[in-house]
């Protein structure tokens, strides 16, 4: 299968995520929505990343979250390990009283602690900081190797707690994230096929990823085949593709043209929030020809340094 045929196959999977309210997406304050996986809820196709909130003052972070709500963003991403700079607390304060209106997701602490005990402790802290008694999604954070995955899925591993909390209704859905190695997420899918079911996976989706240790080539098709909801992150390779290579519109449009449920974007100002929401509102998918042309343009520029986060 050549590049164009591969993309045509992936783009063909996109239609299954669209929902009937998509036509409303042109209205101010409303973003298009997609299904979160095969049988998940409808979520805004753009999500707000919690990592970059750490770079703002409390006041500015609050203004950014308010702007996101005004623009129709309803998916909010954060993680326990972002707590060094109070990402969860910033969300907890700004989203207080709006819990029923949004889709709220956080993650366990990342590598190397994968024990059930630590996962339970992390969840208790996250719920307190987010000022809620439940989560819409809780994910195992940043798996980095096959061995790392196996520790999490072993007896008394973190995934036992994720599964338990889902069965008890404390979290509605569970998932796994990774940005270091496609092989680690392929191992996660092996556990899925053995019956350890989960709802989502989060990993890098951007044009340069296609050319080197690629999540979109190795993991994305397999996740979609299994009905797992895909959350795209690092859509501009942490901003490095925006330095004289591509525009923000090209990177967002590229990610959303693939069968992902949500593109989670890191933003550092109210202006960026509004700009990205506008891109999501006006989104039109690239054709396979347009995607191929963009990838061919970037092929000579592929450099592992552009994706530093794959080094672990």
Residue pairs with C-beta under 8 A, 6 or more apart in sequence:
1 9
3 292
3 295
4 288
4 289
4 292
6 217
7 288
7 291
7 292
8 288
9 221
10 216
10 220
10 221
10 224
10 258
10 259
11 257
11 258
11 259
11 285
11 287
11 288
11 291
13 221
13 224
13 259
14 257
14 258
14 259
14 285
16 35
16 38
16 259
17 34
17 35
17 259
17 260
17 261
18 32
18 34
18 35
19 33
19 34
19 35
19 42
21 32
21 33
21 42
22 32
22 33
24 30
24 32
25 31
25 32
25 33
25 280
25 281
25 283
26 281
26 282
29 70
29 71
29 72
30 72
30 281
31 44
31 45
31 46
31 71
31 72
31 73
31 74
31 277
31 280
31 281
32 44
32 45
32 280
32 281
32 283
33 42
33 43
33 44
33 45
34 42
34 43
34 45
34 260
34 261
34 262
35 41
35 42
35 43
35 229
35 261
36 42
36 43
36 173
36 199
36 200
36 229
36 261
36 262
37 199
37 200
37 227
37 228
37 229
37 230
37 261
38 227
38 228
38 229
39 227
40 173
40 199
40 200
40 229
40 261
41 103
41 136
43 74
43 75
43 103
43 261
43 262
44 72
44 73
44 74
44 75
44 103
44 262
44 280
45 256
45 261
45 262
45 263
45 280
45 283
46 73
46 75
46 252
46 262
46 263
46 264
46 265
46 276
46 277
46 279
46 280
47 73
47 75
47 76
47 77
47 231
47 262
47 263
47 264
47 265
48 64
48 65
48 68
48 73
48 75
48 76
48 77
48 264
48 265
48 267
48 273
49 77
49 233
49 264
49 265
49 266
49 267
50 76
50 77
50 78
50 79
50 82
50 87
50 88
50 90
50 91
50 106
51 78
51 79
51 82
51 87
51 266
52 266
52 267
52 268
53 61
53 64
53 65
53 78
53 82
53 85
53 87
53 90
53 91
54 82
54 84
54 85
54 86
54 87
55 85
55 268
56 64
56 268
58 86
58 90
58 93
60 269
60 270
61 90
61 94
62 90
62 93
62 94
63 270
64 267
64 269
64 270
64 273
65 76
65 90
65 91
65 94
65 95
66 94
67 270
67 273
67 274
68 76
68 273
68 277
69 98
69 101
69 102
71 273
71 274
71 277
71 278
71 281
72 277
72 281
73 273
73 277
74 101
74 102
74 103
75 102
75 103
75 105
75 262
75 264
76 91
76 95
76 102
76 103
76 104
76 105
77 105
77 106
77 231
77 264
78 87
78 88
78 91
78 105
78 106
78 107
78 130
79 87
79 88
79 106
79 107
79 108
79 110
79 141
80 88
80 106
80 107
80 108
80 109
80 122
80 125
80 126
80 141
81 107
81 109
81 110
81 141
81 142
82 88
83 89
83 125
83 129
86 129
88 106
88 126
88 129
88 130
89 129
91 104
91 130
92 129
92 130
92 131
92 132
93 131
95 102
95 104
95 130
95 131
96 131
99 132
102 136
103 136
103 137
104 130
104 132
104 135
104 136
104 137
105 135
105 136
105 137
105 138
105 139
106 126
106 130
106 135
106 138
106 139
107 138
107 139
107 140
107 141
107 142
107 177
108 118
108 119
108 122
108 123
108 138
108 139
108 140
108 141
108 158
108 162
109 118
109 119
109 122
109 141
110 141
110 142
111 142
111 143
111 144
111 148
112 148
114 140
114 148
114 151
114 152
114 157
114 158
115 156
115 157
115 158
116 156
116 157
116 158
116 160
116 161
117 156
118 158
119 158
119 161
119 162
120 161
123 138
123 161
123 165
123 170
123 171
126 135
126 138
127 133
127 134
127 135
127 170
133 170
134 169
134 170
134 171
134 172
135 170
135 171
135 172
136 171
136 172
136 173
137 171
137 172
137 173
137 174
137 175
137 199
137 200
138 162
138 165
138 166
138 171
138 173
138 174
138 175
139 162
139 174
139 175
139 176
139 177
139 200
139 202
140 152
140 158
140 159
140 162
140 174
140 175
140 176
140 177
141 177
142 177
142 178
142 179
142 180
143 149
143 152
143 176
143 177
143 178
143 180
143 184
143 185
143 187
143 188
144 178
144 180
144 181
144 184
144 312
145 180
145 181
145 183
145 184
146 183
146 184
146 187
148 184
149 184
149 187
149 188
149 191
150 187
151 157
152 158
152 159
153 159
153 188
153 191
153 196
159 174
159 191
159 196
159 198
162 171
162 174
162 198
163 174
163 196
165 171
165 174
166 172
166 173
166 174
173 198
173 199
173 200
173 229
174 198
174 199
174 200
175 198
175 199
175 200
175 201
175 202
175 228
175 229
175 231
176 185
176 188
176 198
176 200
176 201
176 202
177 201
177 202
177 203
177 231
177 233
178 184
178 185
178 188
178 201
178 202
178 203
179 203
179 204
179 233
179 234
179 309
179 310
180 309
180 310
180 311
180 312
181 213
181 310
181 312
182 203
182 213
182 214
182 215
182 218
182 219
185 201
185 203
185 215
185 219
186 218
186 219
186 222
188 201
189 219
189 222
189 223
189 226
192 198
192 226
192 228
193 226
198 228
199 228
199 229
200 228
200 229
200 230
200 231
200 261
201 219
201 223
201 228
201 229
201 230
201 231
202 230
202 231
202 232
202 233
202 264
203 215
203 219
203 220
203 230
203 231
203 232
203 233
204 215
204 232
204 233
204 234
204 235
204 237
204 307
204 309
204 310
205 215
205 216
205 220
205 230
205 232
205 233
205 234
205 235
205 254
205 255
205 258
205 260
205 263
206 234
206 235
206 236
206 237
206 241
206 251
206 254
206 255
207 241
207 246
207 250
207 251
207 254
207 294
207 295
207 298
208 237
208 241
208 298
208 301
208 302
208 306
208 307
209 215
209 216
209 234
209 237
209 307
210 216
210 217
210 295
210 298
211 295
211 298
211 299
211 302
212 302
212 304
212 307
212 310
213 304
213 307
213 310
216 258
220 230
220 258
220 259
220 260
223 230
224 230
224 259
229 261
229 262
230 259
230 260
230 261
231 260
231 261
231 262
231 264
232 255
232 256
232 258
232 260
232 262
232 263
232 264
233 264
234 307
234 309
235 251
235 252
235 254
235 255
235 263
235 265
236 242
236 246
236 248
236 251
237 306
237 307
238 266
238 308
238 309
239 266
240 306
240 307
240 308
241 251
241 306
242 248
242 251
245 298
245 301
246 294
246 298
248 275
248 276
248 279
249 279
250 294
252 263
252 265
252 276
252 279
252 280
252 283
253 279
253 283
253 284
253 285
253 286
254 286
254 291
254 294
255 263
256 263
256 280
256 283
256 285
257 285
257 286
257 291
263 280
265 276
267 273
267 276
286 294
304 310
304 311
